[in-house]
Amino acid sequence: MIMCKFILGILILIMFTAVSCKNGKNTHIKTSDFSLTGLNIKSNFSDKVIFMDYTGAIEGFVVPTRKQTDNGYFDFDFEIQNDCEKSKKLYYKVYYQNESYKFPDCDEKSENLQHQYAHENFYGSWEETDTHFKYCGQLEPDQKITIKDKFRIVGNPRNEDKYFYNGENDRWKRNPRVGNYSFMLVIVDEEGLKKIPDQIKNIKLTKDDNFISPFFYFLHGEGKNFDNCIVSYTDKFVTVKASPDLGNGVFINKSLYKTSQEEDFEDYYNCNCSNSEELYKKATVAQFIHYIDETSQFNNVPVIEDFFGGHFTQEEYNWLRAFYNTEDRITVLPQTPQNPCQTIFSDSLENKIVIKNPASKYGEWQKQNAGMITRHGFTYGKFTVKVKLTELLNDDYMWNGITNAIWLINQGGRGQNETGWNLRRPCKKKGYMKTYWGGRDDERVERVAYSEIDFEILKTVPYCPSENFPPVYDNYEDKTNKVKAWNTKLPDDVLKDRKNIAVCCTNWDMACWEPKNFSAGCHSVTHNGKTYLAHRWEDCYRAVTTKHMAPDDELFGKDYYYFQIDWQPDKIIWRIGPEKNKLYEVGYIDNTISMIPDNQMLLIVTQEFHNTRWWPGSPYLQENIPFPAKDYVGEIYEITIE
């Protein structure tokens, strides 16, 4: 037995030396005491890719479901043989981990230490975490047995208490991530089992309030050098993707509507848009209701214009700007839908969502926002959206006042202000600004729930504030018959982008100073040979933005266009393109300049009327842009998360 253990130790050392902190592709170890042969993973599912099943997923995704395998699990089997001259009791346990969106298992400077954020990685085992190592049996010398078992990927795989609500395990609060998954099988004898910490046997347990990753432990940590321990690691056994069915209806959350208590509120429901139990379970999207800040109000000209069918020009804009005094204007806020299902439609035949900003009427003045929000949250992923949103510029290249937005926002809980489960990791320097809406004197706190990643596409200037910002617009004279006095020309540096709109890429980091290159003002960041100017107004400003100019006709004048937010643990990449296989990069922000969100988020697609004070230097002010005479329609054809 001494010779067996000596040879075994050498074999383990040799095998694991080849496994770097990034993990090897496949690790298979045969020991002198017992050996593993014939491991078959997901023997009942032959495809390499599996799409998340949204059926019942409002309670949390399960991979696979009974629609995807006969028993709703991945089956696996393996053979184990006792190669020594005495009987042995053997035990085994399986683990899985998302490998696409994770931090390294090891510390960057020492492979003997766990990475400070490895506990955030999505890994699991059997969903009953108190199921420790299972008993293979007592094997006699040279005896070989076959073990057959199963597992599945579930949300909240460590069964953490913070994701429970009133005693129920809300697995949807930490949904499985998309991407590639690895598989690790660990087999030990009775002596080896005694050495394994409880926190590895039961992944719900912590040591000094910290989780220990079993992938770090067995591939790089203390478990790497155990005698009589087989670790079989496969770097990719399945790839998980998600694509919600947009034709499955729209769920209405009544609590979000100011008119929800009115008798006729539910009269606006239809078979594919309501708060029914059926749609609660199957609808993948809800109507989005914006939060409207009271400071967003503006004094709009009392004019209604067919923006795309008429002939609204620069001269008409200048006339409205010059000849309407404040007392003649309409004081309005951007509106939200008063009644459900009027500005959103789920088309079950074409599997798409249609949103619309409704037309205005004289005396019923409105610039109403419209949008949809997904109902199933994710942490990280490539969120790709195929859309045909409203055009922003007409034939005279005048802006209709709409901001087309595709964005992510932190997911809320089901209790009143229940946010503790979805907090961002602590900010170790200065803390976060406490609220999304607060000013520069807002309190700073260690943790917040708010996170947001944006595409905001509108008419504004391309450059960062500098000595030539904002653009110098010619002064105009109002109440005069001299056309040249009020019909002023835009500056040449603005006119050169007349056909273009700004694709603004923003990460809301809540002004955490932790990134090593955090700063205010404009600073360059380079990625893939492209240099972007990242702008933050001041060191207490909660977001950082890069801009890319693109033709409106290219993005919104065609049948569709693709927009992608590639959200990774250490960076965010924004891409757009005419086809999914022809995307090009338009924005980049990484964790050296901005705190990257790490909490679970939902996807939103909106058409919004912003107060242009949010975008200083914009050539057109919202208040001088007429109310819409016709609906502005947007269509969402496809969403994929991968």
Secondary structure, DSSP 4 states (H G I P E B T S, - for coil): -HHHHHHHHHHHHHHHHT--TT--SEE----SSEEEEEEEESTT---SEEEPP-TTGGG--EES-TTTSSSSSEEEEEEEEE-SSS-EEEEEEEEEEE-SS---SB-SS-TTSB-TTGGGS-EESSSSTT--SEEEEEEPTT-EEEEEEEE-EESSTT--GGGEETTEE-GGGGPPPSEEEEEEEEEEEHHHHHHS-HHHHSTT--BTTB---HHHHHHTSGGGG-SSEEEEEEEEEEEEEB---TTS-EE--GGG-TTTTSTTGGGG-BTTEE--HHHHHH--EEE------GGG-EEE-S-EE-TTTS---HHHHHHHHHH--GGGSEEE--B--SSTTSSEEEETTTTEEEEEEPPPBTTB---B-EEEEESS-BSSEEEEEEEEPPPSB-TT--B-SEEEEEEEEEPP-SSTT--GGGPPPPPSSS-EES-SS--TTPPEES-----EEEEEEES---SPSSTT-S--PPP--SS-S-HHHHSPPPPHHHHTTTTEEEEEEEEE-TT---STT--SEEEEEEETTEEEEEEESSTT-SEEEEEEEEEHHHHHSSS-EEEEEEEETTEEEEEEESSGGG-EEEEEEETTTSPPP-S-EEEEEEEEE--GGGSTT-SS-GGGSPEESS-EEEEEEEEEE-
